[in-house]
Amino acid sequence: MHNFRNLEIWKRSISLVTEIYKLTNSFPQQERYGLTSQMQRAAVSCPSNIAEGSAKSSKKEFAHFLEISLGSLLELETELIVSLNLEYVDSVRFNEIQTSLIELQKMINGFKNHLDKE
């Protein structure tokens, strides 16, 4: 079992949650129960699944929760693209967040591959 608080993937995903909440605070009020809510839930899902998976008794189970985290990041990336298309986010901020998303996806994949090999 891993202490999720010590995992770099968890720390980075927590930072991403903060960035997504800050970003979506500026979205139009009409998106409160739409895109804003979807993006916030997808962002929170990532560190939540890392934490939950870390408590599992097998590496295979932990890897499964990492896959769910990856799915949440892909969902979030799609919603970020929609936000750009709707001009809720400028291209500079979009690129910053997308870069963070892609880096985190790679880190989680790497950690998952490490677990699979153990």
C-alpha positions in Angstrom: 0.0 0.0 0.0 1.2 3.5 -0.9 0.6 6.7 1.1 -1.1 8.7 -1.6 0.0 12.0 0.0 3.6 11.2 -0.9 2.9 10.3 -4.5 3.9 13.0 -7.0 1.0 12.1 -9.3 -1.4 12.9 -6.5 0.3 16.2 -5.6 0.3 17.3 -9.2 -3.3 16.3 -9.7 -4.3 18.3 -6.6 -2.6 21.3 -8.1 -4.5 20.7 -11.3 -7.8 20.7 -9.4 -6.9 24.1 -8.0 -6.2 25.4 -11.5 -9.4 24.1 -12.9 -11.5 25.7 -10.1 -9.8 29.0 -10.7 -10.3 28.7 -14.4 -14.0 27.8 -14.2 -14.8 30.5 -11.7 -14.7 32.9 -14.7 -17.0 30.8 -16.9 -20.5 32.2 -17.6 -23.1 31.6 -15.0 -25.1 29.6 -17.5 -22.4 27.0 -17.4 -22.6 26.5 -13.6 -24.4 23.2 -13.9 -22.9 22.3 -17.3 -19.3 22.7 -18.4 -18.1 24.2 -15.1 -19.5 21.3 -13.0 -18.3 18.7 -15.5 -14.7 20.1 -15.5 -14.6 20.4 -11.7 -15.9 16.8 -11.2 -13.4 15.4 -13.8 -10.5 17.2 -12.1 -11.4 16.1 -8.6 -11.9 12.5 -9.8 -8.2 12.2 -10.7 -6.6 12.6 -7.3 -9.6 10.9 -5.6 -9.1 7.8 -7.6 -5.3 7.8 -7.0 -6.0 8.1 -3.3 -8.7 5.3 -3.3 -6.5 3.1 -5.4 -3.5 3.5 -3.1 -5.5 1.8 -0.3 -6.2 -1.3 -2.4 -4.5 -4.5 -1.4 -3.1 -5.4 -4.8 -1.1 -3.6 -7.4 -3.6 -4.8 -10.0 -6.4 -3.0 -8.2 -4.3 0.1 -7.8 -3.5 0.1 -11.5 -7.3 -0.1 -12.3 -7.9 3.1 -10.3 -5.0 4.8 -12.1 -6.8 3.9 -15.4 -9.9 5.6 -14.1 -7.8 8.7 -13.2 -6.4 8.7 -16.7 -9.9 8.5 -18.1 -10.9 11.5 -16.0 -7.9 13.5 -17.4 -8.9 12.7 -20.9 -12.5 13.8 -20.2 -11.1 17.0 -18.7 -8.9 17.6 -21.7 -11.9 17.3 -24.0 -13.9 19.7 -21.8 -10.9 22.1 -21.9 -11.0 22.0 -25.7 -14.7 22.8 -25.7 -14.0 25.7 -23.3 -11.4 27.0 -25.8 -13.8 26.7 -28.7 -16.5 28.6 -26.7 -13.9 31.2 -25.9 -14.2 30.7 -22.2 -10.4 30.3 -22.0 -7.7 32.1 -23.9 -5.1 30.1 -25.9 -2.3 30.9 -23.5 -4.1 29.6 -20.5 -5.4 26.7 -22.5 -1.9 25.7 -23.5 -0.6 25.9 -19.9 -3.3 23.7 -18.6 -3.2 21.3 -21.5 0.6 20.9 -21.0 0.0 20.1 -17.3 -2.7 17.6 -18.2 -0.4 15.8 -20.7 2.5 15.7 -18.3 0.3 14.3 -15.6 -1.1 11.7 -18.0 2.4 10.6 -18.8 3.4 10.4 -15.1 0.3 8.3 -14.3 1.0 6.0 -17.2 4.6 5.6 -16.1 3.6 4.8 -12.6 0.9 2.4 -13.8 3.5 0.6 -16.0 5.8 0.4 -13.0 3.1 -1.2 -10.9 2.3 -3.7 -13.7 5.9 -4.8 -13.8 6.3 -5.4 -10.1 
